[in-house]
Amino acid sequence: MHMADLIILIGALTVVGISVPQFRLVVATKDTRGLSVTAWVLGLGGQIGWLAHGVKLGEIHMVWPNIWGLIVVLTMLYYLHRNGAYQSYVTVLPGVALGGLLVGLDVFVGTAVFGVAIVIPQALSMTRQGIAVMTSPQVSGVSITTWVFQVFNQAIWLTWSAMTVEIGTLISCVISIIAAGFTLTWLILRARGVGPVGLSTFRPRDAKITTVPTGGRQDWSDTDPTGKNVSD
């Protein structure tokens, strides 16, 4: 096995590893506090784009991890809807449209343009999630393990794209590793009792990244004095 093949295999396994902690946390606890609807809608478009990009390149280790990633994104959006974070599934249609746009750019314009285009929603998604972690009274629905894996994953794919001169992935990874590092930094700070930024009602115990008992629809009124979902 060539080194580039080994790296892409590790990258594929890491892609799956990224989402497993977040998937397990939300499915087990039904807790989505701290998750950003905007981030996951943008993530939907990104997953569609990366899945199609893997098919275009004929890279099976790009295809199957992104099929799993698409399942995870749809699951997160389902639980966010279930918990009242957004009211209509029409909310996710921009993500589908974004995915279609990315596929079109990749197929009809080229890989480099795809790399520039996909990094915008991908970086915005990660940054928006970081802002949600920074400002939400509760972040118990966000898995810190997922974001440790996310930074590692971007480093792996950055290495592979540099070795194979795959410009689309290279451009995306450089920007994404910075955005992922921002979110991870704030998760660590929240776990240590820092924040939330911009909210005067914060108490140190609010920042603990823990789980909540399973139950019915999530009551968002206990996470924001106004009753509004501040995760988005």
C-alpha positions as CSV (number, residue, x, y, z in Angstrom):
1,M,0.0,0.0,0.0
2,H,1.4,3.4,-1.0
3,M,1.7,6.1,1.7
4,A,-1.0,8.2,0.1
5,D,-3.4,5.3,0.1
6,L,-2.7,4.6,3.8
7,I,-3.2,8.3,4.6
8,I,-6.6,8.4,2.8
9,L,-7.7,5.2,4.6
10,I,-6.8,6.8,7.9
11,G,-8.6,9.9,6.9
12,A,-11.7,7.9,6.0
13,L,-11.7,6.2,9.4
14,T,-11.2,9.5,11.1
15,V,-14.2,11.0,9.2
16,V,-16.4,8.3,10.7
17,G,-14.7,8.7,14.1
18,I,-15.5,12.4,14.1
19,S,-19.2,12.0,14.1
20,V,-19.7,8.9,16.2
21,P,-19.4,10.7,19.6
22,Q,-21.8,13.5,18.5
23,F,-24.2,10.9,17.0
24,R,-24.2,8.8,20.1
25,L,-24.6,11.8,22.4
26,V,-27.7,13.1,20.7
27,V,-29.3,9.8,19.9
28,A,-28.8,8.6,23.5
29,T,-29.8,11.8,25.3
30,K,-32.0,13.6,22.8
31,D,-30.1,16.7,24.0
32,T,-29.3,19.3,21.2
33,R,-28.5,22.3,23.4
34,G,-25.5,24.2,22.0
35,L,-26.0,22.8,18.5
36,S,-26.5,25.3,15.7
37,V,-29.2,24.8,13.1
38,T,-27.4,27.0,10.6
39,A,-24.2,24.9,11.1
40,W,-26.0,21.6,10.4
41,V,-27.9,23.0,7.4
42,L,-24.6,24.2,5.9
43,G,-23.2,20.8,6.8
44,L,-25.9,19.1,4.8
45,G,-24.8,21.0,1.7
46,G,-21.1,20.2,2.4
47,Q,-21.8,16.5,2.8
48,I,-23.6,16.3,-0.5
49,G,-20.7,18.1,-2.2
50,W,-18.0,15.9,-0.7
51,L,-19.9,12.7,-1.4
52,A,-20.3,13.7,-5.1
53,H,-16.6,14.8,-5.2
54,G,-15.5,11.4,-4.0
55,V,-17.6,9.7,-6.6
56,K,-16.1,12.0,-9.3
57,L,-12.6,11.1,-8.2
58,G,-13.4,7.4,-7.9
59,E,-12.1,7.4,-4.3
60,I,-14.1,4.8,-2.4
61,H,-12.5,6.1,0.9
62,M,-14.1,9.5,0.2
63,V,-17.5,8.0,-0.7
64,W,-18.4,5.7,2.2
65,P,-17.4,8.1,5.0
66,N,-19.5,10.8,3.5
67,I,-22.5,8.5,3.2
68,W,-22.2,8.0,6.9
69,G,-21.7,11.7,7.4
70,L,-24.9,12.5,5.5
71,I,-26.8,10.1,7.8
72,V,-25.4,11.9,10.8
73,V,-26.3,15.3,9.5
74,L,-29.8,14.3,8.8
75,T,-30.1,12.7,12.2
76,M,-28.9,15.9,13.9
77,L,-31.4,18.0,11.9
78,Y,-34.2,15.6,12.9
79,Y,-33.5,15.9,16.6
80,L,-33.1,19.7,16.3
81,H,-36.5,19.8,14.7
82,R,-37.9,17.4,17.3
83,N,-36.6,19.7,20.1
84,G,-38.2,22.8,18.6
85,A,-35.0,24.4,17.3
86,Y,-36.7,25.1,14.0
87,Q,-40.4,24.6,13.0
88,S,-40.4,23.5,9.3
89,Y,-38.3,21.1,7.3
90,V,-38.3,23.9,4.7
91,T,-35.5,25.3,6.8
92,V,-33.1,22.6,5.5
93,L,-33.8,23.2,1.8
94,P,-31.0,25.8,1.5
95,G,-28.6,23.0,2.5
96,V,-29.9,20.8,-0.4
97,A,-29.6,23.7,-2.8
98,L,-26.1,24.4,-1.6
99,G,-25.2,20.7,-2.2
100,G,-26.5,20.9,-5.7
101,L,-24.5,24.0,-6.4
102,L,-21.3,22.4,-5.2
103,V,-21.8,19.3,-7.3
104,G,-22.4,21.5,-10.4
105,L,-19.3,23.5,-9.8
106,D,-17.2,20.4,-9.3
107,V,-18.5,18.7,-12.4
108,F,-18.8,21.6,-14.9
109,V,-16.1,24.1,-13.7
110,G,-13.4,22.1,-12.0
111,T,-11.8,20.8,-8.8
112,A,-10.0,24.0,-7.8
113,V,-13.2,26.0,-8.0
114,F,-15.0,23.3,-6.0
115,G,-12.3,23.5,-3.3
116,V,-12.7,27.3,-3.0
117,A,-16.5,27.0,-3.1
118,I,-17.0,24.2,-0.5
119,V,-14.6,25.8,2.0
120,I,-17.0,28.8,2.4
121,P,-20.0,26.9,3.8
122,Q,-17.7,24.4,5.6
123,A,-15.8,27.1,7.4
124,L,-19.0,29.1,8.1
125,S,-20.6,26.0,9.5
126,M,-17.7,25.3,11.8
127,T,-17.4,28.9,12.8
128,R,-21.1,29.2,13.4
129,Q,-20.9,26.2,15.7
130,G,-18.0,27.8,17.5
131,I,-20.0,30.9,18.1
132,A,-23.0,28.9,19.3
133,V,-20.6,27.1,21.8
134,M,-19.2,30.6,22.8
135,T,-22.7,32.1,23.5
136,S,-25.1,29.4,24.5
137,P,-25.9,29.1,28.2
138,Q,-25.8,25.3,27.8
139,V,-23.5,23.2,25.6
140,S,-24.3,19.8,26.9
141,G,-25.5,18.7,23.4
142,V,-22.0,19.3,21.8
143,S,-19.4,16.5,21.9
144,I,-15.9,17.8,22.6
145,T,-14.5,14.4,21.4
146,T,-16.0,15.0,17.9
147,W,-14.1,18.3,17.6
148,V,-10.8,16.8,18.7
149,F,-11.3,14.3,15.9
150,Q,-12.3,17.1,13.6
151,V,-9.0,18.9,14.0
152,F,-7.1,15.6,13.6
153,N,-9.2,14.8,10.5
154,Q,-8.4,18.0,8.8
155,A,-4.7,17.5,9.4
156,I,-4.9,14.0,7.9
157,W,-6.7,15.2,4.7
158,L,-4.4,18.2,4.5
159,T,-1.4,15.8,4.4
160,W,-3.0,13.6,1.8
161,S,-4.0,16.5,-0.5
162,A,-0.5,17.9,-0.3
163,M,1.1,14.6,-1.2
164,T,-1.3,14.0,-4.1
165,V,-1.6,17.6,-5.2
166,E,-5.4,17.4,-4.9
167,I,-6.0,21.2,-5.0
168,G,-9.7,21.2,-4.0
169,T,-9.2,19.2,-0.8
170,L,-6.0,21.2,0.0
171,I,-7.7,24.5,-0.1
172,S,-10.6,23.3,1.9
173,C,-8.4,21.7,4.6
174,V,-6.2,24.8,5.2
175,I,-9.3,26.9,6.0
176,S,-11.2,24.2,7.8
177,I,-8.5,23.3,10.3
178,I,-8.5,26.9,11.5
179,A,-12.3,27.0,11.9
180,A,-12.3,23.6,13.6
181,G,-9.6,24.8,16.0
182,F,-11.7,27.8,16.9
183,T,-14.7,25.6,17.9
184,L,-12.5,23.1,19.8
185,T,-10.8,25.9,21.7
186,W,-14.2,27.3,22.9
187,L,-15.4,23.9,23.9
188,I,-12.3,23.4,26.0
189,L,-12.8,26.9,27.5
190,R,-16.5,26.2,28.3
191,A,-15.6,22.9,29.9
192,R,-13.2,24.9,32.2
193,G,-16.0,27.3,33.2
194,V,-15.4,30.2,30.8
195,G,-18.3,32.0,29.2
196,P,-20.9,32.2,27.8
197,V,-19.8,35.4,26.1
198,G,-22.5,38.1,26.0
199,L,-24.8,36.6,28.5
200,S,-25.0,37.9,32.1
201,T,-27.0,34.9,33.4
202,F,-24.0,32.6,33.2
203,R,-23.1,30.4,36.1
204,P,-20.0,28.2,36.1
205,R,-22.0,25.0,36.4
206,D,-23.8,25.9,33.1
207,A,-20.7,25.2,31.1
208,K,-20.4,21.6,32.0
209,I,-20.5,19.3,28.9
210,T,-22.7,16.6,30.3
211,T,-25.7,14.6,29.2
212,V,-29.3,15.1,30.3
213,P,-32.0,12.4,30.9
214,T,-33.9,11.2,27.9
215,G,-37.4,12.5,27.5
216,G,-39.8,14.2,25.2
217,R,-39.4,17.5,23.4
218,Q,-36.7,19.6,24.7
219,D,-37.7,22.7,26.7
220,W,-35.6,25.5,25.3
221,S,-36.8,28.0,27.9
222,D,-34.3,26.7,30.5
223,T,-31.4,27.5,28.2
224,D,-32.1,31.2,27.5
225,P,-33.9,33.8,29.6
226,T,-35.9,35.0,26.6
227,G,-37.0,31.4,25.7
228,K,-35.3,31.8,22.3
229,N,-32.9,29.1,21.0
230,V,-29.6,30.9,21.2
231,S,-27.8,28.1,19.4
232,D,-28.7,29.7,16.1
